[in-house]
Amino acid sequence: MCGIAGLADLSRSTDIATLGATAADMAAALYHRGPDDGGTWVDAEAGIALGFRRLAVIDLSPTGHQPMVSACGRYVLVYNGEIYNFEELRSELRNCGRSFRGHSDSEVVLEACAEWGLERAVERFLGMFAFALWDRQTRTMALARDRLGIKPLYWSQFGDVFLFASELKAMRRHPTWRQEIDCTSLVAYLRQQYVPAPYSIYRGVRKLMPGHVLRLHEDGRISKSCYWDLRDIACIQQSARARAYISPEAAADELDLLLRDAVRSHMVADVSVGAFLSGGIDSSLVTALMQTSSTQKVKTFSVGFASSEVDEAPYARGVATHLGTEHTEVYVGPQHALELLPKLPTLYDEPFADTSQIPTMMISRLAREHVTVALSGDGGDEIFGGYRRYYRAEKLRRRLALLPEVGRRVLVGAIGTLVEREGRLLSILPASGRSLSTRWRLARLAKYLRADDNNALYRALVSQVADTVLLGSPAERHKGALWDTALAGDLTDFMELMGYVDSVTSLPDQMLTKVDRASMSASLEVRVPLLDHRIVEFIWSLPPCVKFSSTRENKPLLRTVLYRYVPRVLVDRDKKGFGVPLQAWLCGPLRDWAEALLSRQHLIEGGLFDPVAIDAIWLEFLAGVGKWERLLWRVLMFQAWRAG
């Protein structure tokens, strides 16, 4: 795992020394992603400079050094990721006449692009990656990102300067950097607790979408192409599976084989490998398959909390004992939050409000003391239907379907009147019901009632209405998968639609971003075998009756496989998640920190939030009225990021 950065001066006016120094400075900002080695490569005539930081995992020798030039001399690569079928591809490339100096997967990526062309090459890769490829012959820079968006890649073009990097902090090192907040991205962040791709918090700076290739041509023109699209996979498989049937037992057998192969391939490394273990379905299965494939005890790591409401450490301990792993725990308290809070803005580069960022950082630090690579169970909820909200949403959808259209309109009108004329109409409610929290819940109910298709209903369920309350004036909204009006017609099963939306939005932009930044801050590589694209495609080939349970038991297919390795008594329980006791922390040890960031003066100086609304929400929260902690955390993370 590594950090990459680079630039193209389209004016070709920057001298070689300045180009090299700038690329080196950009790469230096990514030292945490690759403390083992670094390098730069410059083509002054073309205005190209590439920078790199290396975390050595495969081929620890100097032959894995980057930037790397192809054997033919035409291509130059900076690459972040792991290709798990690189040995198979190397053999095939040797048969094609390609020679290799070392045994790194980086060199396989480079020679595959040289032999087959970039698009054909990435279609052959099994793994996670983000890379830049400079073609010295066509004078074209290509950026590519893996199918599911496991590895990050940002880019921008300001005037004659094109920039790219694994993280925004590297791009900020360039003299032409412009740091202007995109208020539309701020609205999206408040609604979703992350900035959705392809946008960033900065105007004019973008994330390369998963499964895409971007090319910067010699004349400055930018073109993009998509080599893998989950929407296409979902629609094609939905049509194809109507002509085939597979029993749940046969599906579990095939999934078991796919998972075992994926986990084995993800364990290949020239350094020590361990696993994150929460004791839940996903991490327990990954760990079980690792231990099955290993002749030594797998090193496992878990996080615990003093609060029993969120503490899963005892469950992880039970699974570890059953599997016979070498298990280590770390317990997280508010003192760790206070220690890490000042680091979060620098770590994430843009506002990010998933509270599990703190325990993820702690477990990454713990694991790095023992291993260089860790496998995790991330992606299981989105791919296998694991979120409880999917089943709650389905229940709500069925109830709303019983209401005639005219009834919905009447209710929406009544709620609107209550919200808009609160002084007179809400006075009939008891004092506890006249709060901002009550008005917010009414507004959310109105959104559910107004939803005219399944996608609109899910959008209402997963996005806050924060901009209407927190911002001083209405703002525009980014449009993405949540606003795709054709999606409900293409994916007719509500459970599948919700899984798809999460797989292309919150999975890459929240879950995988959280893991990438937290782990790389500790120079730890985290791999996610459940997101092997072959597994994803297989799951989408199955009918909903095989993937989802009519009894609200989440992930039935994954459970069937897991029970072959771990007794169900150890893993059958309600999911607690990986969050923190946020309400208790904000009311207690984090209160002074929060009140400083939410002070009226601080908010007025920022000029973005409505201080009156924030005051009202904070006072209600302290009084125990409403569930405001997660919304407040979004504001706090933005304020901390902006002040950082």
Secondary structure, 3 states (H helix, E strand, C coil): CEEEEEEEECCCCCCHHHHHHHHHHHHHCCHHHCECEEEEEEECCCCEEEEEEECCCCCCCHHHCCCEECCCCCEEEEEEEEECCHHHHHHHHHHCCCCCCCCCHHHHHHHHHHHHCHHHHHHHCCEEEEEEEEECCCCEEEEEECCCCCCCCEEEEECCEEEEECCHHHHCCCCCCCCCECHHHHHHHHHHCCCCCCECCECCEEECCCCEEEEECCCCCEEEEECCCHHHHHHHHHHHHHHCCCCHHHHHHHHHHHHHHHHHHHCCCCCCEEEECCCCHHHHHHHHHHHHHCCCCCEEEEEEECCCCCCCHHHHHHHHHHHCCEEEEEEECHHHHHHHHHHHHHHHCCCCCCCCHHHHHHHHHHHHCCCCEEECCCCHHHHHCCCHHHHHHHHHHHHHHCCCHHHHHHHHHHHHHHHHCHHHHHHHCCHHHCCHHHHHHHHHHHHHHHCCCHHHHHHHHHCCCCHHHHECCCCCCCCCHHHCCCHHHHCCCHHHHHHHHHHHCHHHHHHHHHHHHHHHHCCCEEECHHHCHHHHHHHHCCCHHHHCCCCCCCCHHHHHHHCCCCCHHHCCCCCCCCCCCHHHHHHCCCHHHHHHHCCHHHHHHHCCECHHHHHHHHHHHHCCCCCCHHHHHHHHHHHHHHHC
